[in-house]
């Protein structure tokens, strides 16, 4: 794992969250959904890098490809966790 890649994924996720939070739901719902999806995808990539499941340089590999090969998403009520 490269710690700087982990930090970069988290920074990028935070940027998307900030953008989504600043938009008006009544005027730009599609943009809010897009940035929320991007935030979650980047957070998941950070988690994969942090746990050594994948070596992902920022701006590489789609989350769906990684997801199907390396992890299981566990949803319990309103909580989400990753199983490696």
N, C-alpha and C positions, 0 to 999 in steps of 0.2 A: 504494500500500500504506500502510496505517496501522500504524505500528510498535506502537502500543498494542493493536491488535486481534491482531496476531501474538503478543505477550506474553500477552494474555488467553487465547488458545486454548491456548498452552503450559501456562499455570497450570491451566486446567481439565483438560487431559490428565493433568497430574501428579497432580491430586486423584483422578481415576479410577484411576490406577495405584496410588496409595497405598491407596485403599479395596480394590482387588482384591488387593493384596499382604497386607493385614491379615486377610482372610477365611480361613476354614478350608475346604480343598478337600473334605474328607469330609462337611461339613455344608451348605455353600452353593455347590456347583459352578455353578449357574445364575447366581447373583449375581456370581461371579468372571468368568464368560464375558461377562456384560453389561457390567461395568466395563472389562474388557479391550477389548471392541468399542468402547465409548465413548471410551476412551483413544486407540485407533488412529484413529478417525474425527476426533477433535479435533486429533490430530497432523497428519493429512492436510490438514485445513482450514488449520492454521497454515502448512504447507508451500505450499499454494496462495496464501495471502495473501502470504507472504514472497517468492515468485517472481513476484508480480503477475499470476498466472493468473486470480485471482478476487478480488473485494472482498467479503469476508464479515464482516459484523458478527457478534460472538458471538451465539449463539442464532438463527441464520438458516440457511436452505437446507439441504436434506438432502445428505449426502455422495454418495449415488447419483446425484442430478441433476447435481452438479458433475462427478463422475467421468466420466459418459458424454459430457459436452460438451467437457471441457478437457484430460484427461490420459490417459495410458496407464500401467497398472501393469505393471512388469517384474519377474518372479520368476525368480531364478537360484539354484538350490539353496536355501540358507537365507537368502539375501539378497533384499531388496525395494528397488526404486528407482522413482522417478517419472520419466516422460518427458513433457516439455512441448512 
